[in-house]
Amino acid sequence: MNNKTGVTAPTELLKAQKLANRLDTAFKLPFIPFRIGLDAIIGLIPGLGDAVMLIAALRIVYLGKKMGLPPGLVKVMLRNALLDFGLGFIPLVGDIVDFFYKANQANVRVMEKYWVSQNKDAIDANAKSALEAWSAKQQ
């Protein structure tokens, strides 16, 4: 999020959001309001698919660590990625779970919540400034 007041999401967060969207919600299924990503598709390949998707999920965890998340939150993200990986090894059930459990999106939410908590004052000041500018235009 770039704007005039200088409140900018870190590059790591923006990269993680983009990757998580590709992995978890890149494609809309026809006729039903549900989205899947590469994780659900590639995860259908037994063993290898789950391993490749774990590497992609660990990239998001790495971006969180690089962004400066506390070790406790990095552990939460790692647990989400490993849970998704572990469930992928259960025949059929793991594939079904992959369609519904969006571990990468959950990890990005952890990153977003942390960033917002660390930048709340600047975000609030930006919102107040934007509201004042909008109000001035309306008068």
VEXVO-260806 format. One record per residue: residue in one letter; z, y, x of N, C-alpha, C in turn. Coordinates in pm, whole numbers, plus 50000, padded with zeros to 5 digits. Atoms other than C-alpha are relative to their C-alpha. Last residue first. Layout:
<sites>
AZYXZYXZYX ...
</sites>
This chain:
<sites>
Q499594987250062501075210148216498975010550007 Q500015001250145499745175048276500325013149930 K501395000150047498835182348638499934999949847 A500554986649978502425192148720498575000949949 S499444991150103503685159948560499445014250014 W500665003550128501325139148778500485009449890 A501384995449989502525156749094499244997449870 E499984985450006506155151948990498595005850007 L499684996350139505555115148915500005015249984 A501205002750079503825110149254500225003949854 S501024990249963506715127049434498744998349916 K499554987250055509285105949249498965010950027 A500195000750145507355074049326500395013249934 N501434999850027507105083249693499734999949851 A500434986349975510815091549713498505001549970 D499514991750110511615058049549499555014650016 I500805003750118509395039449796500425008649881 A501344994349982510965057950090499114997149880 D499894985350007514495050349967498625006650012 K499784995250136513655013849892500045015249991 N500744987550012512175006050233500195006749864 Q499864992349877514404977450355499375013949989 S498574997049980514874962650008500225008750123 V499604989850098511114965949945501475003650019 W500594987349960510334947350267500415011349905 Y499314995149881512794919450184499455013750040 K498664995650039511474915549832500775005550119 E500104987550076507894914549959501375005449963 M500364989249908508614888250226499975013549928 V498854998349912510414865349981499755011850095 R499004992750079507584870949732501285002450080 V500414985849997505124860750005500985008349917 N499654994649869507054828250046499605014650013 A498544998349996506904821049674500425006150133 Q499694988250082503144827249676501515002750001 N500454988549921502814802349961500265013149926 A499064997249892504944776549783499605012450080 K500724990749913502874777449462500935004750113 Y499044994249906504224747049279499245008150103 F499004991550066501954740648980500965006950095 F500644990850094498694725949109500995009949941 D500744989949925500394710849414499315010249909 V499034989649963502814692649181499305011450074 I499714992650123499854673649035500975011550030 D501184992150033498654663549381500235008449874 G500114989149904502124652649484498815008949972 V498964990350035502514631949168499915012150092 L500274994150131499164614849238501035010749960 P501305001950065500474597249551500005005149856 I499765009150113503654612649693498684998549925 F500155013949958502654627150030500284989949889 G501405003849991502034661849890499774985650040 L500425004550133505684664649790498554995450001 G499395013050031506604665850157499564994649866 F500605010149913504164694150238500524986149964 D501385001550046505284715449942499294989050078 L499885006750130508914709450039498604997449944 L499765014349974508074717850402500154992149870 A501215005949942506514751250304500174984950021 N501055000250103509394760750073498754993050051 R499635010550096511974750550337498954999049890 L500315012749936510194771750598500304988449906 M501455001349999510294801750366499574986650060 V500405002150140514004796950301498494997849992 K499645013850034514594792850676499614996849856 V501025008349935512704825250744500264985349969 L501194999350086514984841750487498844991950060 G499725006950126518084830050672498804999949907 P500155014649986516634840251010500264992249871 P498815006449943516294876550897499814984850005 L499095005850098512734888250832501204993850070 G498604996849976511284909151112500974994749896 M499684987950076507614911251022501465004050017 K500544988849922506904885751298500315013449932 K499154998549881509194861151120499565012050083 G498694995250045507384866950793500945002250116 L500184985950031504004863650965501305006249949 Y500094992749873505174830751117499865015049975 V498634999749949506174817950772500055007950131 I499294990250082502724827550644501445001350045 R500524986949958501094808850934500705011149920 L499174995649887503364779450853499525013350058 A498744995150056501634776850515500935005150112 A500294987150064498234774050687501295006149945 I500294990649891499554746550918499735013949942 L498714996549939501094728950619499785010150111 M499394989850085497714730950441501395004050051 V500754987549980496054712450728500645011349919 A499694995249865498754685550720499305013350028 D498644994450002498474681750342500385005650136 G500024987850080494704677250363501365006849998 L500634989349923495014652250647500015013249924 G499464998249865497464629850465499445012150071 P498735006249962495324621150163500385002550146 I500355009249890492564646450090501304993850051 L500445012750059493654661049754499584989950105 G498875009450007495594687649945499644986749936 I499985007249872492264704250022501124989850004 I501285007049981491884713449654500034991750128 A500135010650099495494722249566498734991850022 D498925009649980496024741649888499864988349903 L500425010149902492604758349862501074989450021 G500524995349873493684776549552499604988450089 I499625008649889494354771249185499425005950128 R500694997949873494364794448886500524990050103 F499245005249887495204786748526499185001850127 P499524988449923494164802948200500894995650117 I498544999250009492144773248077500495011550087 F499465003250132488464771247988501525000149988 P500724996650124487194771148346500774995249876 L500565012050062489774769748628499315003949869 K499585001550139490184802648806499344987549945 F501005004150097489894800249183500614998749860 A501354994749974491714817849467499004997249888 T500564994850126495264812549338498565005050012 D499375003850127497354792549586499265004249874 L499435013550002495754791049932500484995849861 R501055010149973493444820849903500554985949982 N500924999850114496144842149737498874989850019 A499365007150111498654831149999499114999949877 L500055014349973496274841850277500604992049885 K501415004350007495734876550130499884984850020 Q500424999450141499434881950066498584994749984 A499375011350070500334869750416499584999949853 K500705012449959497814893650575500554987949925 L501334999550061499244923150375499184987550034 L499855002650143502784913350471498644999949931 E499645014250017501924910550840500124996549852 T501215008249987500124944150832500304985249976 P500395004549866503284961350715498794990749996 A499585013849979503314978050374499534995650138 T501095009449976502815015450405500584986150023 V499425012950034505015043150268498874989850009 G499755008549884503565072750459500704986949970 T498664997949947503845099350192500354990750116 K499844987349930500115102350122501365001650066 N500004988050082499515066150034500335012150083 N500084987749924498845031650172500025011749903 M500004988350084500005000050000500005012450089 
</sites>
